[in-house]
Amino acid sequence: MKKIQLFLVSLFCMLVLSACGAEITTTTNLNKDGSGELIVTAVASSSDEKYLNGGYEALNQLLLEKAPEGLELSVVYDETNSNYTYSYKIGFQDANDYNNKIAALFGTQGLAEFSDTTDNLTHTTKYQDLTDKALFIDWALNAIDESGICSYASSEIYSWGYRYLNYNGEEVNYGYKDPSMKKTTTVGVLKVKCFSEYDIYSDATKTIEIYLNTSDLVGIEEEDILSYFRKFDQDVEYNATAGTIIYRFDSLEKINQFLLSVMNSDGETNITESPVKLSITDSSIFSFTFELEEYYNLGNLFKTLRMDTDYIDVYLSIPEDLAYGWYHFTSYKDASEVADAKYNFQGACYYDSSFNSSFKVNQSVTVKNIDVKCILENDMSGKLTTEFSFLPNGCNIDEAKCKEFYKDLGQELTYREQGDTVVVAFTKNFHKGESYIDKSNVIQLKESSLSNRKTKIYTLDHVFMLSGLVPMKDCEVNYKIMVPDSLKVTFLHSNDDILTGKKIEKIQKNGYYTESLSTYRGTVSVSVAIEKTNVLYYVIVIAIVVAAVAGVAITTVIIIKNKKGLKREAATTSDTAPTNEVAPTDEATPTNEVAPTDEATPTNEVAPTDEATPTNEVAPTDEATPTNEVSPTHEATTMNETATSNEAAPTKEAAVTSDTATTYETVIPNETVAAKDTANNP
């Protein structure tokens, strides 16, 4: 059913009657796909109804009869303002549909044009409507003039107001001219993220994520998007659903190639220096220098894009266990999103400004314990052991590198790993009087001039320097010197800079006297005086005493043995009877020899002869039998010594010719013997 709104006629009449007229406006709402609608509107006051023959009802009836077929009219009365609003709509699918409907309603072809084109990432939309606006009301004006409902001519009862054009819900044009627009839409960038990772092994990675506005991608071919971003690097990923462009670089060389390509893409810049510089230099196996410098600008990457954000989120990961003394990181505000914790620097910089980051650090291992032990033995030889444990802190250390590094040290080396900790130990044996020098030790062990025959005094001077082992100065060093209990430490001097809060520890344990100290300078200086008993001296003294005692004992034994021999001879002599007569023979002359006894009693000994010589034997009796005794006088001693010294066989010639020997001959008268026999045997 047709609805004819008589707003134009009524409005025109009221305008004429009130000398103002009705204002006519048009509004075109255009969608991105080219579809839309045209709305024609007029507003009139109800107070002007008296100037219409038959009022608004008569006008409405007239326009209802004369309205083009297919035109939908509506009227809305606003009681507050006492106004009437009249409007109709013409909907269309595209510009051709619009033009055809205008022709169908008003008899003249419409002149609207709509275009939507894409050139790479640029989207251009054009619209204009050159249709004569009089077509929208001519049918109503003609009906008023022909009906005579109003006393004024129709050309005098209206005026044109603004013509509005809205595109995709946004007002893009308004005024008295024909509606038109040219809208160029570049693919928008919602956000950009740049992730960079650098480590102590010179490895580098960089990932750039670009988030496009998916609404801008309508009508843009995927190949057009990829062809644009491939100008900077061929390895690019595109996700059409998410609208993301991703660059991934896994080496420092590729990173620099990409950044140079971006910065030199404007045709005016010619940068040759690497935008990213990463250097790791080993000072030794225990230290290295880490240097990182970044300086680049990604503005050209977005030059033909529409930036819906002013910032790039920058995320930087560098070794966090390094002791950074100074660094610089460009950041104007916090990143829009918090990334993984491994990115220890996060911020945001302007997308068209230069980004800069600089880091430099001299890194060394972290020493946990340094234990130096000097052990002396009784013979004044010794052993030096040094053990230190540390955290590598990124230093690339293994057993082979340690042994190569210390190959000239001259000490036995052992290497072991305990979890994250590395333990390296050195051992060196030294002898009495030996001086030993290496990169970390100076040892002198010698005998002092204060030594004497009874006591030997030795001095030990030891200087330990940590810097000779590892590149550090200020570290705590735990030092122990161990001396056997058999030796006496008479003097010990060490560093004046003993670690605060730690006292020198002295203990007696396991047969050793141990003195411990700690210092924080990395250098330990120890001087020790040791007193040792001269065992050789006492051995010689004891040997002399033993020899003297042995000599006295031997002499005593000899004397005792001699005495025992004389006693046996004396006993033998007392058992022999005295001879009454000594028969001289030509062959042997008996002599009286006096044997030495304890009482120096001489006895008559009869020299043996070739023939048996009878002797008078005296039988032992209870009473003492008188014997020929020689008083121990000087003359007797002389005789005995002389007789003893003449050891030649007693011959007749010798007895006659010997002038020096004194011979005593004792003669016992027969009468005396007979008297003794009578007395003994009455």
Rosetta blueprint (number, residue, H / E / L):
1 M L
2 K L
3 K L
4 I L
5 Q L
6 L L
7 F H
8 L H
9 V H
10 S H
11 L H
12 F H
13 C H
14 M H
15 L H
16 V H
17 L H
18 S H
19 A L
20 C L
21 G L
22 A E
23 E E
24 I E
25 T E
26 T E
27 T E
28 T E
29 N E
30 L E
31 N L
32 K L
33 D L
34 G L
35 S L
36 G E
37 E E
38 L E
39 I E
40 V E
41 T E
42 A E
43 V E
44 A E
45 S E
46 S H
47 S H
48 D H
49 E H
50 K H
51 Y H
52 L L
53 N L
54 G L
55 G H
56 Y H
57 E H
58 A H
59 L H
60 N H
61 Q H
62 L H
63 L H
64 L H
65 E H
66 K H
67 A L
68 P L
69 E L
70 G L
71 L L
72 E L
73 L E
74 S E
75 V E
76 V E
77 Y E
78 D E
79 E L
80 T L
81 N L
82 S L
83 N E
84 Y E
85 T E
86 Y E
87 S E
88 Y E
89 K E
90 I E
91 G E
92 F E
93 Q L
94 D L
95 A H
96 N H
97 D H
98 Y H
99 N H
100 N H
101 K H
102 I H
103 A H
104 A H
105 L H
106 F H
107 G L
108 T L
109 Q L
110 G L
111 L L
112 A E
113 E E
114 F E
115 S E
116 D E
117 T E
118 T E
119 D E
120 N L
121 L L
122 T E
123 H E
124 T E
125 T E
126 K E
127 Y E
128 Q E
129 D E
130 L L
131 T L
132 D L
133 K H
134 A H
135 L H
136 F H
137 I L
138 D H
139 W H
140 A H
141 L H
142 N H
143 A H
144 I H
145 D H
146 E H
147 S H
148 G L
149 I L
150 C L
151 S L
152 Y L
153 A L
154 S H
155 S H
156 E H
157 I L
158 Y E
159 S E
160 W E
161 G E
162 Y E
163 R E
164 Y E
165 L E
166 N E
167 Y E
168 N L
169 G L
170 E E
171 E E
172 V E
173 N E
174 Y E
175 G E
176 Y L
177 K L
178 D L
179 P L
180 S E
181 M E
182 K E
183 K E
184 T E
185 T E
186 T E
187 V L
188 G E
189 V E
190 L E
191 K E
192 V E
193 K E
194 C E
195 F E
196 S E
197 E E
198 Y E
199 D L
200 I L
201 Y L
202 S L
203 D L
204 A E
205 T E
206 K E
207 T E
208 I E
209 E E
210 I E
211 Y E
212 L E
213 N L
214 T H
215 S H
216 D H
217 L H
218 V L
219 G L
220 I L
221 E L
222 E H
223 E H
224 D H
225 I H
226 L H
227 S H
228 Y H
229 F H
230 R L
231 K L
232 F L
233 D L
234 Q L
235 D L
236 V E
237 E E
238 Y E
239 N E
240 A L
241 T L
242 A L
243 G L
244 T E
245 I E
246 I E
247 Y E
248 R E
249 F E
250 D L
251 S L
252 L H
253 E H
254 K H
255 I H
256 N H
257 Q H
258 F H
259 L H
260 L H
261 S H
262 V H
263 M H
264 N L
265 S L
266 D L
267 G L
268 E L
269 T L
270 N L
271 I L
272 T L
273 E L
274 S L
275 P L
276 V E
277 K E
278 L E
279 S E
280 I E
281 T E
282 D E
283 S E
284 S E
285 I L
286 F L
287 S E
288 F E
289 T E
290 F E
291 E E
292 L E
293 E E
294 E E
295 Y E
296 Y E
297 N L
298 L L
299 G H
300 N H
301 L H
302 F H
303 K L
304 T L
305 L L
306 R E
307 M E
308 D L
309 T L
310 D L
311 Y E
312 I E
313 D E
314 V E
315 Y E
316 L E
317 S E
318 I L
319 P L
320 E L
321 D L
322 L L
323 A L
324 Y L
325 G L
326 W E
327 Y E
328 H E
329 F E
330 T L
331 S L
332 Y L
333 K E
334 D L
335 A L
336 S L
337 E L
338 V L
339 A L
340 D L
341 A L
342 K L
343 Y L
344 N L
345 F E
346 Q E
347 G E
348 A E
349 C E
350 Y E
351 Y L
352 D L
353 S L
354 S L
355 F E
356 N E
357 S E
358 S E
359 F E
360 K E
361 V E
362 N E
363 Q E
364 S E
365 V L
366 T E
367 V E
368 K E
369 N E
370 I E
371 D E
372 V E
373 K E
374 C E
375 I E
376 L E
377 E L
378 N L
379 D L
380 M L
381 S L
382 G E
383 K E
384 L E
385 T E
386 T E
387 E E
388 F E
389 S E
390 F E
391 L E
392 P L
393 N L
394 G L
395 C L
396 N L
397 I L
398 D L
399 E H
400 A H
401 K H
402 C H
403 K H
404 E H
405 F H
406 Y L
407 K L
408 D L
409 L L
410 G L
411 Q L
412 E E
413 L E
414 T E
415 Y E
416 R E
417 E E
418 Q E
419 G L
420 D L
421 T E
422 V E
423 V E
424 V E
425 A E
426 F E
427 T E
428 K E
429 N E
430 F E
431 H L
432 K L
433 G L
434 E L
435 S E
436 Y E
437 I E
438 D L
439 K L
440 S L
441 N E
442 V E
443 I E
444 Q E
445 L E
446 K E
447 E E
448 S L
449 S L
450 L L
451 S L
452 N L
453 R L
454 K L
455 T E
456 K E
457 I E
458 Y E
459 T E
460 L E
461 D E
462 H E
463 V E
464 F E
465 M E
466 L H
467 S H
468 G H
469 L L
470 V L
471 P L
472 M L
473 K L
474 D L
475 C L
476 E L
477 V E
478 N E
479 Y E
480 K E
481 I E
482 M E
483 V E
484 P E
485 D L
486 S L
487 L L
488 K E
489 V E
490 T E
491 F E
492 L E
493 H E
494 S L
495 N L
496 D L
497 D L
498 I E
499 L L
500 T L
501 G L
502 K L
503 K L
504 I L
505 E E
506 K E
507 I E
508 Q E
509 K E
510 N L
511 G L
512 Y E
513 Y E
514 T E
515 E E
516 S E
517 L E
518 S E
519 T E
520 Y L
521 R L
522 G L
523 T E
524 V E
525 S E
526 V E
527 S E
528 V E
529 A E
530 I E
531 E E
532 K E
533 T E
534 N L
535 V H
536 L H
537 Y H
538 Y H
539 V H
540 I H
541 V H
542 I H
543 A H
544 I H
545 V H
546 V H
547 A H
548 A H
549 V H
550 A H
551 G H
552 V H
553 A H
554 I H
555 T H
556 T H
557 V H
558 I H
559 I H
560 I H
561 K H
562 N H
563 K H
564 K H
565 G H
566 L H
567 K H
568 R H
569 E H
570 A H
571 A H
572 T H
573 T H
574 S H
575 D L
576 T L
577 A L
578 P L
579 T L
580 N L
581 E L
582 V L
583 A L
584 P L
585 T L
586 D L
587 E L
588 A L
589 T L
590 P L
591 T L
592 N L
593 E L
594 V L
595 A L
596 P L
597 T L
598 D L
599 E L
600 A L
601 T L
602 P L
603 T L
604 N L
605 E L
606 V L
607 A L
608 P L
609 T L
610 D L
611 E L
612 A L
613 T L
614 P L
615 T L
616 N L
617 E L
618 V L
619 A L
620 P L
621 T L
622 D L
623 E L
624 A L
625 T L
626 P L
627 T L
628 N L
629 E L
630 V L
631 S L
632 P L
633 T L
634 H H
635 E H
636 A H
637 T H
638 T H
639 M H
640 N H
641 E H
642 T H
643 A H
644 T H
645 S H
646 N L
647 E L
648 A L
649 A L
650 P L
651 T L
652 K H
653 E H
654 A H
655 A H
656 V H
657 T H
658 S L
659 D L
660 T L
661 A L
662 T L
663 T L
664 Y L
665 E L
666 T L
667 V L
668 I L
669 P L
670 N H
671 E H
672 T H
673 V H
674 A H
675 A H
676 K H
677 D H
678 T H
679 A H
680 N H
681 N L
682 P L
